[in-house]
């Protein structure tokens, strides 16, 4: 029982202290400078997603994707980190310490 409380507390603290951890929205994939690239996942369910920078609550890039499309981060031809969602690609701004794609809603495909 004591171990369960410790793990619950640790998980909660981790979510509070990491960027891109916001209630009611799930992180699909996250980028921090120590991330290995490419860091992409294939979606099992489509939906509305948004790209967030650092600890901001402001969605920078909203996009709708279908099941089977990929979302994440990759290295562009110029060596810069790019956010990727389906066919969409955009360079991360140089002053962004981290970024994440978050699911905003689930939509049937």
N, C-alpha and C positions, 0 to 999 in steps of 0.2 A: 504494500500500500504506500509506504514511504517513497519507494522508487517511482511509482506511478505519479505521485504528486510532484516529485523532482523533475521528471521528464515533461510533465504538463507545463510546469513553470518555465523550464528551459526553452521549450518550444514557443511559448508565448513571448518570452523575452527576446528570442531570436527574431520572431516576426516583427516585433516593435522596433528593433534596432537595425534592421536591414532595410535598405531602400526598396521601393516598389512593393511594400507590404501594406495593402489597404483593404479594409474590411469590405466584404461584399463583392470583391472582384478577385479573380484568380490570376496569378502570374503564370503565363504560358512559358516564357523563356526570358532569362535575364542576362545582361552583359555587364561585367566589371573588367577592369584592365587585366586581371589575372586569368580571365576566361580563355580557354583554347577555342580556336576558330577552325572550321565553322561550328556554330552552336545552333542547330535548327531542329525543330520537331515537326512531324507530319500530323496534321489535325485529324482527329477521329470524328469530330463534330464541327460543323461550320458555325459561324457567328460573327458578331461585331467585336473588333479588337481595337486597341489604341496603343501607340508608342508613348511612353512616359520617360522623361529624363530625370536623373537624380531622384530626389524625394518629392518631386512635384506632384500635386494632385491634378494638374492641368494636362489633359491629353493633347499631345502635339500632333499626332498623325492618326486619324481614325480610318479604319478600313474594314470592309466586309469580306470574309473568306468562306470558302466551302470546305467540306470534309475532303481530305486528301491533299490539300495545299499545304505548303510549308511556311513556317514562321520562325524567325530567329535573327541571328547575326552572322556575318561572314566578312572576310577580307576582300576589299575591292581590288581591281587591277592596279590601282595607284598605292595600295598598301594601307589605305584608311579603312576603319571599321565601318561596315554598312549594316543598317537594319534591313531585314528582308521579310516580305510578306507576300506570298504568291509570286507574281511577276514584278512586284514593286520593290525598288531598292533605293535607299537614301543614305548618304554619308552621315555619320553621327557628328554633331558639332564638336570642335576640339576642346571646348570647355566642359563637356559632359563627363562626369566621373563614372556614371553608370547609366544604364538604360534598361527598360524592360517592356515587353509586349504584355498587355493584360487583356483578358477576355472581359468584355463589357456585357455581352448577352449571348445566349445560345439561340440559333435559328435553325429550323429544320431545313435540310437540303433537298 
